[in-house]
Amino acid sequence: MLVQDPQDIVAEFEGLKIPKSRFVGPQLARQISKGNYEKPERKLAVKLTREGDHVVEMGAGIGFVGGFTASQKPRLQLLSFEANPELIPHTEKLYDINGLGDRAKVENKLLTANPDRPDSITFHIHNSFLGSSVYKVGKPENPKIEIPTVAWTQVKADFRPDVIIMDIEGAELDFLTHADLDGIRAVVFEAHPNRYGQEGLAACLAALRSKGMRQTHHRMQVYAFVAEGVEAPH
């Protein structure tokens, strides 16, 4: 764990320190400190995870949701995936300064369940990291990069996750359509109907139900599902 200069910390929420970076401006720092940033996703992730869980996070962003969840469960193991390579050092630093480095890891890969998985997928960089996506976003001249993929079947076999947390700007539709969720106790995901419409949202929810999951929570665009037979906290 790094010994941190207090000036390198731009925000803190319930003990989780957020390191200084160009991705966390004053407005975002205030939202984090007040508990307003990613509030539904954060609260549901903590509510539905258990001590000792293995959690896969898709779309780590600045590392806040996964990092906060891990900080609340001292034996939780976190494996995060983030497509934007520029965010990886920030997320790794967040894990490190909060003492999570031995049980939280982030990889610069796109996790996909599609059986026709390509070696890489084009990822479109938005001016804000919050909007970057496999969908075309922003101006045509905005950068796009190729990001290596990793198969869900491989991650599922090697890491044996209990819970999935997902905020991947529309790519959840493809993942939920194809993913084998046997053994997964809970899924928390942010929907993006602006990417795929209400029909796509309905397809996401239907896919989860078809795989033996039932909806327990819905807050704004964040949904939570648990496996049949699992009692979800209110």
Stockholm file with secondary structure:
# STOCKHOLM 1.0

chainA/1-234         MLVQDPQDIVAEFEGLKIPKSRFVGPQLARQISKGNYEKPERKLAVKLTREGDHVVEMGAGIGFVGGFTASQKPRLQLLSFEANPELIPHTEKLYDINGLGDRAKVENKLLTANPDRPDSITFHIHNSFLGSSVYKVGKPENPKIEIPTVAWTQVKADFRPDVIIMDIEGAELDFLTHADLDGIRAVVFEAHPNRYGQEGLAACLAALRSKGMRQTHHRMQVYAFVAEGVEAPH
#=GR chainA/1-234 SS CCCCCGGGEEEEETTEEEECCTTCCHHHHHHHHHTCTTHHHHHHHHHHCCTTCEEEEECCTTSHHHHHHHHHSTTCEEEEECSCGGGHHHHHHHHHHTTCTTTEEEESSEEECCTTCCSEEEEECCSSGGGCBSSCCSCTTSCEEEEEEEEHHHHHHHHCCSEEEECCTTTHHHHHHHCCCTTCCEEEEECCHHHHHHHHHHHHHHHHHHTTEEEEEEETTEEEEEETTCCCCC
#=GC SS_cons         CCCCCGGGEEEEETTEEEECCTTCCHHHHHHHHHTCTTHHHHHHHHHHCCTTCEEEEECCTTSHHHHHHHHHSTTCEEEEECSCGGGHHHHHHHHHHTTCTTTEEEESSEEECCTTCCSEEEEECCSSGGGCBSSCCSCTTSCEEEEEEEEHHHHHHHHCCSEEEECCTTTHHHHHHHCCCTTCCEEEEECCHHHHHHHHHHHHHHHHHHTTEEEEEEETTEEEEEETTCCCCC
//
